[in-house]
Amino acid sequence: MEGGCFTTSESACTATSRKGPQREKKPYRGIRMRKWGKWVAEIREPNKRSRIWLGSYSTPMAAARAYDTAVFYLRGPSARLNFPEFLVAEDELHDMSAASIRKKATEVGARVDALETGLIGSQFNSCKKSSNKKPDLNQKPNPESSDED
């Protein structure tokens, strides 16, 4: 029969071809990668159709940590986390609104992203280096004193 029944292997083949090339499996729960390489995190609010936007990050670990923070405050200690070993339970969130959860999650994600990409260390080093020698911008350049050592 033409166009009738398909075997399971044919239907599986047509199902994958409709979706396009297979993507890599997501490394962590609650995150996805944008086309341009940024990692984003978001979570659904319980018993609602709305989502809480948790931010856009350079590394998947930062996005996953932001997700972990939000899911912990939404679902409690029984939540399935990406990094249960990094959970800090001493920091309680009294206001359980979406805005307060978003704020806390983005703080954690931004901190992890800065550590992962090396921004904190490089900013510290660049400030340390620049404080040693500041050029006098009012002085005319002297051809004998070059920047080359």
N, C-alpha and C positions, 0 to 999 in steps of 0.2 A: 504494500500500500504506500502511495506517495503522500508525504506530509502527515501521515497518521501517527502511529506509535513510534517512539524512539527507544532504543535500548538504553540501559542506565549509563553506559560509557558515552554514548552520543549526547545524552542530555547533560551529563556532567561537563562534556566538552563545550557544548553551546552555552552553558551557564557561565563557565569561566571566560569564554570569549566575549560575552556581553559586558562583563565587568572590566575588561581590558587586562593589561599585564598584572600579574599578581604582585602585590606590594609585600614589603617585608613585614614581619609580624611586629606589632607594637612592643617596645621593650618594657613598658610599664602600664599599669592600669590608669585610666582617666586622662590620658594624654594622646595627642596626635601631632603629626608633623605637617606643617604648611608646605606648599609647593616650593617656596623660596628658602626652606631649611629651618625656619624657626619652629620651636616646639611650643604647643599651647595646651593649657589645662582648663577643663571646665567640669562641672558636676551638676547633676539634676537635684533639685530640691525635693525632699521627701513629700509624697502625696501631692505634687504639683507638676505641671508640665514645663515650668520655667527652669532655666539653668542659671547657675552662678558662674560667671566668667572669672577665672583664676589667674589669667595673665598669659603673656607670651614670653618665652625664655630661649636662651641660646643653647642650652643643654637639656637633654631629656631627663636627667636626674633632677634638675631644678624644677621642672614642670611636675615631675612625679612627687617631689617633696611638697609642693604647693597643694597638689591633689590630696596627699596624705593628711595634711593639716586640716583641710576642709572636710574630708570624709570622717576624720576623727571627731571633729566638733559637731557634725551632723548626726552621726550614727553611734558614737560612743566607743568604748574600748573593744567592743566586739567587731568593729569595722575591719574589713580586709585591706591591709595596708601594703604598699610597695616596700617600705623600709620600717618594719616594726621596731627595729633596734634603735632607730633615731627618734622615737617618740618621746616627747617631753610632756609628761602628764601634770607636772607641777604648775604649769601656766594655764590657769582656767580662764575661760571666756564666759563672762556673765551675760552679755548681750548676744543672743543667738540669732540675730537678724542676718540676712544675706549680706548686707554691707559690712558688718563686723567680721563675718567669716571670710569674705573676700579680702578685707584689709589684712587680716592675720595671715592668710594663705599667701598673699602676694609679698608680704614681708619676708616670710620664710623662703619662698621661691627666689626672690631677688637676692637674698643673702647667699643662698646656695649657688645661684648663677654667678655671682661675683667671685665666690671662692673657686668655682669650677673653671671659669674663664681666666682667672688670674688677675682680675681687675684690682682687687684689694692690694695684693703684693706689688703689682706694677705701679699703682698710684703712690704707694708708700715709697718705693724705690725712686720714682721720678721726682717726688717732692724732696727726698733726701739729697739727690744729686743736684737738683737745681738750687737748693739752699746754700750749697758750698760756694758756687761761683755765679754771680749775677753780673751780666754785662752792663756797662754804663751806656745807656741809649743816647745820652746827650753828647757823648764824645765822638769825634770824627774817627773813622777807621784808620788805623795805622798800618801801612803795608808791611812793616817789619814784624809786627806781632800777628801771626796768623793763628788760626785755631788748630792747625796741625801740630802734633807733638812729635 
